[in-house]
Amino acid sequence: MKELFNEYVKSIDTYIMFRIKQEAAKLTPELTAKGRAPIALAMGAPVAPPPEFVYDKLKEALSIPQIHTYSTPKGEKFFLDAVKKRMKNRFGVELDAQTEIFSLIGSKEGLANFIRALINPTTDEKKQDVILVPDPGYASYTQMIKTSGGTSYGIALTKENKYMPDMYRIWEEMKQDGITPDRVKAMIINYPSNPLGATCTKEYLKHVVDFCKEKQIWLMSDAAYCDLYFEDENRPHSILEIEGAKDVAVEFFSFSKPYSMTGFRLGWICGNADAVSAFGRLKSTVDTGSFKALQKCAAEVLNSQQGDDYIAKSNKSFKEKQMLVINGFRELGWQIKDEDIPDATFYIWLPIPSKYKTSQEFTSDVLRTSGILLVPGSAFGKNGEGFFRLSAVADDQQLNETICRLKQDGFYFNN
Ligand SMILES: Cc1ncc(COP(=O)(O)O)c(C=O)c1O
């Protein structure tokens, strides 16, 4: 067959996490035979089961008459009302359930369709619409932008700028790099961050809102990890808490990480009514919403004591796992200062040992030798090179086993 697929699709590979999984699957027999059966620390997917409460409510929902029929892309009224209540209780944010909230099949779907709704596709690189993305940042952003016919410009997140860069400075650098401001459609922020685990201050959120207002670009806040934090004083904020944010911002939320409901595929977008409406028009042509029974149990858990208790308990466990891994890497020679330990998420972001030229080389060696699945930092952008990401989501026995194997196999920082 001659090549009929479009240039954007031709230019991308299968998503990095699935490639890592495929490679591990291929190596499984060989690794198992040498006592190194794969340990999955690449994907950001909690392994603990969701709250019991969710399954109880799901079972109840299955016997509701007509539960099997199509929902609407927007989401059922009970779902939208539950989101409205959650946004009020958790962040003090007032939303109109009819015009400012829309259901999602996971936040990934929402991000991809929102990006698609913004970009005028072209393969002419000099004319492509631009979206500013965190670098390092969630690997899907750049791929979603690419397959929509646009291009991304990396906002460098560094230890020096405390992962909160001055956006006016970035704007000037972008112009020097040959991108004219009229091409920029939006900026994405993601706090707490994947892959860094970094959080930001409320003042920084205001800085970003002011910047997007001045430059007249949309602000997309990816809040997938907003409930994964370790200390109450570091509780992440919603962008919509900032006065006037609704003029320029939409925010993406997910049930995946806080309730370990990754496979349920549910989330929501909320914020600016015009943006939510444009997004909804596009989404309504490509999907027909989530299974009503899932919306029902998700709506119930969102404002329940059981849901909040579950989040508190799993955050405690994520903190313990984080320290288990950090202390293990310290024993392996990594110099990790207390102030550099993330306040949020289950991600651990560390430099690769100096004997490796690239992060890919390091993570491939660790997989082939020790059976540990890690993600090379380069997958998260230019500024991710030289680092790797580990998701401390496995059970403690596997995390201990990881450190033990790395020691036995000689993966010391300065070797
Ligand atoms: C930063 C970020 N945003 C969005 C997502 C998508 O999550 P979901 O589609 O499960 O809601 C992920 C998943 O890993 C993520 O890391």
The ligand as an SDF file (V2000), in Angstrom:
LIG
                    3D

 16 16  0  0  0  0  0  0  0  0999 V2000
    0.9650   15.4250   33.6790 C   0  0  0  0  0  0  0  0  0  0  0  0
   -0.0750   14.4500   33.2520 C   0  0  0  0  0  0  0  0  0  0  0  0
   -1.2040   14.9090   32.7180 N   0  0  0  0  0  0  0  0  0  0  0  0
   -2.1630   14.0780   32.2860 C   0  0  0  0  0  0  0  0  0  0  0  0
   -2.0130   12.7130   32.3880 C   0  0  0  0  0  0  0  0  0  0  0  0
   -3.1030   11.8380   31.8500 C   0  0  0  0  0  0  0  0  0  0  0  0
   -3.7820   11.1720   32.8450 O   0  0  0  0  0  0  0  0  0  0  0  0
   -5.2410   10.5550   32.6310 P   0  0  0  0  0  0  0  0  0  0  0  0
   -5.5280   10.5920   31.1660 O   0  0  0  0  0  0  0  0  0  0  0  0
   -5.1650    9.1830   33.1650 O   0  0  0  0  0  0  0  0  0  0  0  0
   -6.1830   11.4480   33.3640 O   0  0  0  0  0  0  0  0  0  0  0  0
   -0.8490   12.1840   32.9360 C   0  0  0  0  0  0  0  0  0  0  0  0
   -0.6500   10.7220   33.0290 C   0  0  0  0  0  0  0  0  0  0  0  0
    0.3860   10.2130   33.3660 O   0  0  0  0  0  0  0  0  0  0  0  0
    0.1490   13.0750   33.3810 C   0  0  0  0  0  0  0  0  0  0  0  0
    1.2890   12.6390   33.9100 O   0  0  0  0  0  0  0  0  0  0  0  0
  1  2  1  0
  2  3  1  0
  2 15  2  0
  3  4  2  0
  4  5  1  0
  5  6  1  0
  5 12  2  0
  6  7  1  0
  7  8  1  0
  8  9  2  0
  8 10  1  0
  8 11  1  0
 12 13  1  0
 12 15  1  0
 13 14  2  0
 15 16  1  0
M  END
$$$$
